[in-house]
Amino acid sequence: MAKVAVLGAGSWGTALGIVLADNGHDVRLWTHRKEQADAINLTHKNENYLEIMIPEQIKAYHDLQEAITNVEAIVIVVPTKAIREVCKNLNGLLDSSSATLIHASKGIEPISLKRVSQMIEEEMEGYQYEDIVVLSGPSHAEEVAKRQPTTVTVSSVNRSNAKIAQDLFINESFRVYTSTDMVGIELGGALKNIIALGAGISDGLGYGDNAKAALITRGLAEIARLGTSLGANPLSFLGLPGVGDLIVTCTSVHSRNWRAGNLLGKGNKLEEVLDQMGMVVEGVRTTKAAYQFAKKQQVEMPITTGIYQILFEDKNPKDVVEQLMNRNKREEMEDLAALLRSINTK
């Protein structure tokens, strides 16, 4: 069995650590907070994130050097805003680039508009883009930690690296598929958080299932439009990290993006919402990046634009809904035809 370091002891990092421990691997769970590492080792709980006992074979670390010594794989599960810092810290500590590098973070960096794999490639010495694997899909940490059936995708342009990641994680409750479309997998996982904010806003406003179904469907069209403009395989958005992740994030109270949107829809300001959440809401940062991306790529993203206006221009959510409902008339098949054309050119 492998020695694996999981960097990031939030809910998702802890849940992935549990999957790896169930598979018999030696798991080192790293956190930048010493008190959290001590509490995990003492109580085998991570109470601020998950209400579940952590297997005893998971050992928590505060010292990054100790956590990564002699490991065969490193799983990065920190918020996107911390990716560059963690990678820079790894550079001075890794003896070589022999460890398989997997990330399970979902987001896009504002201003640079880089995906997580691109940020890692820029910061990590000895690792190239093809060395990186991304793990994504419809996977609430709370359910993964309870060993409830979950299916995800691991993606790398290097098939052998994707296969290594698949073998590390796959078991009877955590099924893992492989893909080579890193662009589509990462964008699907990041952009769905924007639509989940919108779904929460819709529910917070008291709208029903009709509105949410429309939001999810038209949101998928936006994701596919932007993704294909950046070279993603359009079929990826019809798979687990696309429509699968979109559905689960937009319809579950486990979703912190849905919860944040719900509070916004009920009239709370963004600063108040973030204070109440107490955890990173990736959709907020990703909305800013996607709004910039849409302008750069000249891609129409009206839902993303509306959510950007709510988050950063203090626009009333009801006014944004009215704005979306009163857009110019158009033919729905236009989007589907464009998607099919993209598929046929792949």
N, C-alpha and C positions, 0 to 999 in steps of 0.2 A: 504493500500500500504506500501511497505517496505522502510526503510532508508538504502541507499546503498552508500558506499564510493568507489570511483574509484581512485586508486592510480596510477598516471601517466597521465599528461595532454598533451601528444603528440596527433598526429592525431587519432590513434586507441583508446586511452583512451577517448578522446573527443567524438568520434563517438559512442562508447558503452554507454557513458553517455547520449547521445541524445536518443538512443534506450530506455534506462531505464526511462528517463524523459517522453518520449512519452507514456510509459506504466503507467504513473502516480506516479512513485516512487520519493521519496525525494533523490536527487542525490547530493553528495558532491564530487567535483572533486579536488583532491589534486595534487599540484605541489611543487617541492622543491624551486621554484623561486618565491619570493614574488611579484616581479613586474609583472609576468605573471598572478598570481592570482588576483591582483588588476585590471589589464587590462580586464580580463574576466568578473569580476563583474561589472566593469564600462561600458564596451562597448558591452558585450554579444557576443564577438568575440574572436577567438583564431587564429589571422591572420597569425602567422608564420607556422601554420599547416593546417588549413582548411579555405576555403573561404565560410563561411556559418554563419548565425546567430545561436547563441546557445540559447536554451529555457531558459526563465527567472527562471524556477524552479531549474536550475542547479546553485549551488553556489560553487565558487572556494575557496580553502583553501590553505594556506601556512603552517599553524600549523597542524601537523599530528594528535596530540591529539584531537583537535577540529573536525577534519574531520571524525574520527572513533568513536566518542562518541555515544553510544547507537545505533550503526548501526546493522542491521540484516544480512548484507552481505558485504564482502570486495572483490573488483575486482582489482587484481594486473595487471597492464599493463605498467610496466617499462621495459627498456632494460634488457636483461639477466645479463649483468655485474653489474646491480644495485640490483638484486633480493636479494642477501644475506644481503646487508646493510639495505634495506627496512624492511626485515623480522626481523632482529635484533632490529631495531628501534620500530617495532610493539610490540615486547615482553614486553617492559617496560610500554606500554601504554594500552594494552587490559585488560579489567577487567576479561574476561573469554574467553573460546574458543567456545562460543555459536554462533558467527557469521559464516555464511557459507563463505568459502574461495574459491574464483574462480580466476584462472589466465588465461590471454590471451596473454602471452608472448611466443615467438617462438625462441628457440635456445638450444644449448648444451654448457655446460661449458668446455672449454679446460682444459687439464691436468686431472681434476677429471672425466670428461666425464659424468657428471650428467645431467639428464633432469631437467627442471624447477621444476616439482613437487617434485623431490628428493632433490633439493636444499632447497625448502620451508620446507619440512619435517625435514631436518637437522637443520634448523635455528629457526623454530617456536616452541615455548614452548606451550604445550597443544594441538597441532594438530598432528594427525597421517596421514600416507599416504592416508588412506581411507577417510579422512575428506576433501581432496583436490579435486577440480573440475577443469578441463581444458576446455577452449573454443577455438575452432579452425575451420578453413574452408576457402573457397574461398571468401574473404571479404575485398575488398579495402575500407579503411576508408572513402575516398572521396565519394564513392557511398552509403555506409551505412548512412553517415550523410545527404545525399540527399533523404533518404527513398527509394532508388531504391531496387528492390527485391534482397534479399540476403539469403543464406541458410548456416547454420553452424552446428557443432556438439559440444555438451558438453559431457564430459566423466569423470566418476569416478568409482572406483571399488565399491563404495557404491551407489546403484541405487537411493536411496532416495535423496541423495545430488545432483545427476545429474538432478533429477526431479525438485528440488528446483530452480536450475539454469535455467532449461528450462522454468519454469513458470515465472521467473523474466524477461527474455529477449524476449520471443516469442510474435510476433504481426503480423499484416497483411503484413508488408514488411520485417520482419526479422524472418524467419522460423528456428526453432531449433530442431534438432534430438538429441537423447541420445545414449550413448555407454558406455561399461565398459572397453574397451581396451585403457587405458591411454597410454601405451607404444607406440602403433601404432599411436594414435592421435597426441601425442607430437612429435614423430620422423618424421611423415609425414609433420607436420607443420614446423619443423626445417630444415629438409634436402632439402625440395623443394627450399629453398633460395639459396642453392649452385647451383642447376640446373638453377635457374633464372639468377644468375650471368653468367653462361655459355651461356644462351640464349641471354643475352645482349651483351656479347663478340662476339657471332656469328653475331648478327645484326650490331655491330660496325665494324666488319671486312668486312661487305658488303655481307655476305652470305644470301641466300634466305630462303624460307619457307621449302624447302626440308631438309636443314641442321637443322633448328630449330625443325621440327617434329621428326627427328631422335634423336636429343638431348633430347627432352622431353621423348620420348618413352624409350630410353636406360637409361635415368636418373631415370625413374620410376623403372626400373629393379634393378638399384643400390640401391635405397631407400628400395625396398622390400627385397633385399638380406640382407642388414644390419639389417633392422627392424625385420625380421623373426629370424635372428640369436640371437636377443636379447629378443625373446619371444613375439613379436607382432603378432596379428592375421593378416595374409596376406590379408584378405578381407578388412581390414581397408584402405589399400593403394589403393583400387579400389573405395573408397568412397570419400566424400566431403573433408576431411582433407588430403587425399592422392592425387589422380589424379585430383580432383577438384581444390584444392589449387595450385597444380603444374601448371595446365593450365593457371589459372588466373595470377599467378605470373610471368610466363615465356612469356606472350603475351601482357602485358599491360604497357603503359607508366606510369601508377600510381605506378608501382612496383619500389621501391627504389633500390632493388637488381638488377632488369633489367637495371635500369638507370646507376647504378654503373658499371655493366658489359659492358654496351654500351660505356661508357667513356674509360674503359680499352681496349676495342676492337679498339677504335680510337687512341690508342697510349699513353694515359695518364698513369702516374704511380699511384700506389695505394694511396700514401699520397696525391697526387693532387686530386684524385677522392674523397676521404673522406673529404677533405677541401671544395670541391665544393658542395658536397651533403648537408652538414650542419646538417644531421640527422644520427642516428645510422643505419648502414648497417649490419643487423644481419648475413647475409650470409658469411661475411668475417670471423667473429669469429667462426661460425659454420663449415666453411670449415676446419679450423685448428683442431677442435674437431673431425669431421668426418674422417679426414685423420688419426688421431691417433686411432680412433675407428676401422677403417678398418684393420689397422695393428694388433691391439689387437685381433680382432675377426677372423682374417685371411679371410676377405671377399674382393673379387675383386671389386674395385670401380675405374675404369680407368678415368671416367669423373671427379670425385672428386679429384683424384690425379693430373690430368692435371690442374684443376683450382687452386689447392694448389700450383703447380709449378709457375703459372702465378702470384699469389698473393704474395707468400713468397720466391720464388727463382728467381724472375724476368725473368722468361722464356718468350720468345716471343709467343704471342697467336697463330700466324700462325704455329709456330713450334709444338705447342701442338695439333692443329687440324691435322697436318700431322702425328703426333705420334699416335693419336686416329684412323685415317683412315688406318694406316698401321699395326695395331695390327694383331696378328695371326688369321687365319680363324677359324670360329666356327659355330656351328649350333644354330640358334635362338631358336629352340624348347627346347634346354637344359634349358634355364632360365624359360620358361613357364612350363616345366615339373617339375622343382624343386619347383616352386610356387604352382603348383597343389598338389604336394606331401605334402607341408607344410599345405595347406588347409585341406587335408584329414586326417592329424594327429591332427588337432585341435578338 
